[in-house]
């Protein structure tokens, strides 16, 4: 739990366009989201009428983390871990936007350092612990949790469409999983457990892989899977996890080359601003 008024907690929005070892093209998504996010903040600052954005506009600090040289790529992991650690050490709210899901590995590693009372609520179509015979053993966006130093933080996945991995193997890495097929039939067990686990945790991090969405709602992913979550179901899960214990959110796997009429981009920009309002508006309202 944060020890000071959440209205004064700065948000560090870090955009890290990493997309090696899977989902090439997702790095462009992080860059495009950075442009859209910057434009959103600039529009808010130029607006002369009072809007809801005033609850957060003075609390957000945005930074792009370019990957332009060979040295940048050689030290991507160390650099990303340092940046995530510095934000968490300063008790700032973290928005971590990366290219592919492997770019969230530093996020998991630094979260794991915070101890077992830190919960990750993961929204993802894939369980990134793949060890099948046709999967690489080397680090990739499909197995990065296997390369994360143990023990992992408790992870609850919502939205998986996994059909092959055995339940006993999955339980080695996940506290609980709620497939999209089960959520479609009855979302209440997932929402109940997410709400209960989030209330018991000292800190909660949200990991949103864009392929959790059904491709009909979000086409801009490299590896789309059918029968995914609707935006309404995603919002219900976020609401179940939400409290002032949520101290970080990661986004990944947005591939703008596969978008349709900026449908997916608009979804993410709306969701980013929605989460900022959810974070700051209640405290701003109490203060005023």
C-alpha positions, 0 to 999 in steps of 0.5 A: 500500500502506498504511504502517501496520498495517491493524488501526489504520486507521479506517473512515469510513462515509459515507452520501450519499443523492444520487439526482438525474438518474436512479434517483429513490428510490435516495436512500431506499436510502442512508438505509435502509442508514444506519439498518440499519448504525447498528443493526448497530453499536449491536447489536455494542456492546451484545453482552456476549459476545465476537463476531467484530465486536470486530475492527472495532467500535472502528474504524468511524466513521459519518456521514450526509450529509443533502441537505435544503436547496437549498443542499445540492443546489447544492453536492453535488458540491463537498461530496462531493469534499471529504469523499472527499478528506479520508478518502483524505488521512487514509489511512482505509478508505472506505465510500461509500454513495450513492443512484444511481450518479452519486453515486459520481462524486466517488469516481472523481474523487478516486481519479483524483487518486491516479494510474495505479497505482490500480485500480477494480474495478467491478461494474455491469450498465451501462457509464456512458459512454452516448452513444447518440442517445436519451441526454442529453449532460448529466450523468446516472447513465448517462454520469457517466464521460464527465464525470469529468476525464481520465485516468480510473483503470484500471477493470475492469468485471465483470457488464455486460450491455451489448449495444450499445456498440462494443468499441473505444469501451468500451476508451477508458474501461475497461481490461477488461470481463467481461460477465455472460454470459461469467462465467456460462460461465467465470468464470476469465478474469475472476477471473484478470485481477482478481486479477492487476491488483489485485496489481499496483496500489498501491491498489484501490477497489471500486465495487458498483452493486446492479444487477450482481446478477440481479434474482432475487437482488436486486430492489431496483433501478430499472433491473433487467437479466436474466442478472445475477451471483449473490451467489456470483459477486459474492463470488468477484470480491470475493475475487479483488480483495481484499488490504490494497491495497483502501482503499475500497468504494462502494455505489449504486443500492439502491431499497428501494421495489422490494424484496421482504421486505427481501431486498435490504436483508439482502443489503447489510447482510450484505455490508457486515459481511462486508467489515468482517470481511474488512478487520479480522479477519485483523489482529485475529487476528494481534494476539491 
